[in-house]
C-alpha cells in the first residue's frame, strides 16, 4: 500500500509539472514573425540646441563700421543663442526585413514645435547691442533607416536624411537713449549710405532690424531603439541631430531721404537636438 501511495504522488507531481510547463509556454508571447510592412504612429518629445549668429557687411558703410570697433562695433563672431521647447507629431514609414537580422526602410515625420531662444551682445559699456532670436514652429524629416535585430522584438537602428524647418529669425542693433551714435559714408558712384541712432527717446533706439519667416532646408542624422509589443504594435525611443542655415538682412531704420540705407547680414547656423518617444502600428500581416 505504501508503495502504491508513493507511485501515485510521483505521478501527480509529474502531471502537475507538465501542466505548469504547458501553461508557461502558452503564456509566453509569440515571436514576431517579420518586421516587413508599412506602419504609422504618433510621437512626443522635446528639442534643444544653439544658434550661432555671424555678422557680415553688405555695403561700404558697414564694412567701415565692422573694421572700426570704436565707432559702431558689430562682432563678426556674433551671438550664440540657446533654445529649447516641446514637440509632437506623426510618422509613417516602411520596413523590409532581410538576412534574418537586418531591417532597412524609410520614414517621414511631421512635428509641431514650440522651440525658441534669443541672445544679446553688448559693446562700448552697454551703449550699443546686437540681438538675435529664433523660434521653430514646425519641422519634418524624410530619412532612411537601417537596423539590426538584437532579438526578434528589439530593433537597434541608425537613421539620416533630409530635414526642413519653419524658422522665424530676427536680428537687430540698438543703442541706449542719447548715445549720439550716427554715421554716413559715400558708396559707389557717390551715393551715400546713411544711418542714425541716438535720438532723444525714453527707450533704446532701434538702429537696424531684419527678419525672415519661412521654410529652411537642412539635414539630420540619429538613431534609436524600437521594441515590438506584438505583431502589430511597437514602441520606440529616438535621438536626432538636425542642422539648418539661414541669412537675415538687417537694414538701417533711420536714413536720409533719397539715400541707400546701410545694411548687414546676420547668418544664422542652427544645431538642433531632438529626443522623442513614439508608438507605431504595423499594417498588414
Secondary structure in CASP SS format (residue, H / E / C, confidence):
PFRMAT SS
TARGET T0000
AUTHOR 0000-0000-0000
METHOD secondary structure of the structure
MODEL  1
X C 1.00
X H 1.00
X H 1.00
X H 1.00
X H 1.00
X H 1.00
X H 1.00
X H 1.00
X H 1.00
X H 1.00
X H 1.00
X H 1.00
X H 1.00
X H 1.00
X H 1.00
X H 1.00
X H 1.00
X H 1.00
X H 1.00
X H 1.00
X H 1.00
X H 1.00
X H 1.00
X H 1.00
X H 1.00
X H 1.00
X H 1.00
X C 1.00
X C 1.00
X C 1.00
X C 1.00
X C 1.00
X C 1.00
X C 1.00
X C 1.00
X C 1.00
X E 1.00
X E 1.00
X E 1.00
X E 1.00
X E 1.00
X E 1.00
X E 1.00
X E 1.00
X E 1.00
X E 1.00
X E 1.00
X E 1.00
X E 1.00
X E 1.00
X E 1.00
X E 1.00
X E 1.00
X E 1.00
X E 1.00
X E 1.00
X E 1.00
X C 1.00
X C 1.00
X H 1.00
X H 1.00
X H 1.00
X H 1.00
X H 1.00
X H 1.00
X H 1.00
X H 1.00
X C 1.00
X H 1.00
X H 1.00
X H 1.00
X H 1.00
X C 1.00
X C 1.00
X C 1.00
X C 1.00
X C 1.00
X C 1.00
X E 1.00
X E 1.00
X E 1.00
X E 1.00
X E 1.00
X E 1.00
X E 1.00
X E 1.00
X E 1.00
X E 1.00
X E 1.00
X E 1.00
X E 1.00
X E 1.00
X E 1.00
X E 1.00
X E 1.00
X E 1.00
X E 1.00
X E 1.00
X C 1.00
X C 1.00
X C 1.00
X E 1.00
X E 1.00
X E 1.00
X E 1.00
X E 1.00
X E 1.00
X E 1.00
X E 1.00
X E 1.00
X E 1.00
X E 1.00
X E 1.00
X E 1.00
X E 1.00
X E 1.00
X E 1.00
X E 1.00
X E 1.00
X E 1.00
X E 1.00
X E 1.00
X E 1.00
X C 1.00
X C 1.00
X C 1.00
X C 1.00
X E 1.00
X E 1.00
X E 1.00
X E 1.00
X E 1.00
X E 1.00
X E 1.00
X E 1.00
X E 1.00
X E 1.00
X E 1.00
X E 1.00
X E 1.00
X E 1.00
X E 1.00
X E 1.00
X E 1.00
X E 1.00
X E 1.00
X E 1.00
X E 1.00
X E 1.00
X C 1.00
X C 1.00
X C 1.00
X C 1.00
X E 1.00
X E 1.00
X E 1.00
X E 1.00
X E 1.00
X E 1.00
X E 1.00
X E 1.00
X E 1.00
X E 1.00
X E 1.00
X E 1.00
X E 1.00
X E 1.00
X E 1.00
X E 1.00
X E 1.00
X E 1.00
X E 1.00
X E 1.00
X E 1.00
X E 1.00
X C 1.00
X C 1.00
X C 1.00
X C 1.00
X C 1.00
X C 1.00
X E 1.00
X E 1.00
X E 1.00
X E 1.00
X E 1.00
X C 1.00
X H 1.00
X H 1.00
X H 1.00
X C 1.00
X E 1.00
X E 1.00
X E 1.00
X E 1.00
X E 1.00
X C 1.00
X C 1.00
X C 1.00
X C 1.00
X C 1.00
X C 1.00
X C 1.00
X C 1.00
X E 1.00
X E 1.00
X E 1.00
X E 1.00
X E 1.00
X E 1.00
X E 1.00
X E 1.00
X E 1.00
X E 1.00
X E 1.00
X E 1.00
X E 1.00
X E 1.00
X E 1.00
X E 1.00
X E 1.00
X E 1.00
X E 1.00
X E 1.00
X E 1.00
X E 1.00
X E 1.00
X E 1.00
X C 1.00
X C 1.00
X C 1.00
X C 1.00
X E 1.00
X E 1.00
X E 1.00
X E 1.00
X E 1.00
X E 1.00
X E 1.00
X E 1.00
X E 1.00
X E 1.00
X E 1.00
X E 1.00
X E 1.00
X E 1.00
X E 1.00
X E 1.00
X E 1.00
X E 1.00
X E 1.00
X E 1.00
X C 1.00
X C 1.00
X C 1.00
X C 1.00
X C 1.00
X C 1.00
X C 1.00
X E 1.00
X E 1.00
X C 1.00
X E 1.00
X E 1.00
X E 1.00
X E 1.00
X E 1.00
X E 1.00
X E 1.00
X E 1.00
X E 1.00
X E 1.00
X E 1.00
X E 1.00
X E 1.00
X E 1.00
X E 1.00
X E 1.00
X E 1.00
X E 1.00
X E 1.00
X E 1.00
X C 1.00
X C 1.00
X C 1.00
END
